[in-house]
């Protein structure tokens, strides 16, 4: 098995896990907490996101592994793959960085940080409602966008894997 093949398998695996994580938030987690009161919703999200922000080692390995393995895969693929596969690999890498990672770091993480910064012990019902309204619709829209985008990337990687 070549080094390129190893990184292609790793990129497909890690990007699939990221896509699954985002998918689970889109179809299970966020719909599950939607019915909570504003205060319960904010506290629940603080708890879930707190695990991620505490640099859970497994989460970090998967998230960073998707980035590193996809970069390595694209670089090695540029040197050793047929033109069609190169185009698909660069398309997958570009889509992953522009449509998954960029929104994550520019939109979702700042919104997560906003939620983490709230002192729920000093908030009244109006403040909880305002905070949730500021956070939830935008976060959910971008998470669905990232879910669809990451799933597309996985399909592209599977196509290259199948052709290899």
HELIX and SHEET records of a PDB file:
HELIX    1   1 UNK A    3  UNK A   24  1                                  22    
HELIX    2   2 UNK A   25  UNK A   29  3                                   5    
HELIX    3   3 UNK A   30  UNK A   34  1                                   5    
HELIX    4   4 UNK A   38  UNK A   53  1                                  16    
HELIX    5   5 UNK A   57  UNK A   80  1                                  24    
HELIX    6   6 UNK A   83  UNK A   96  1                                  14    
HELIX    7   7 UNK A   97  UNK A  101  3                                   5    
HELIX    8   8 UNK A  102  UNK A  103  1                                   2    
HELIX    9   9 UNK A  104  UNK A  108  3                                   5    
HELIX   10  10 UNK A  109  UNK A  116  1                                   8    
HELIX   11  11 UNK A  120  UNK A  122  5                                   3    
HELIX   12  12 UNK A  125  UNK A  163  1                                  39    
END                                                                             
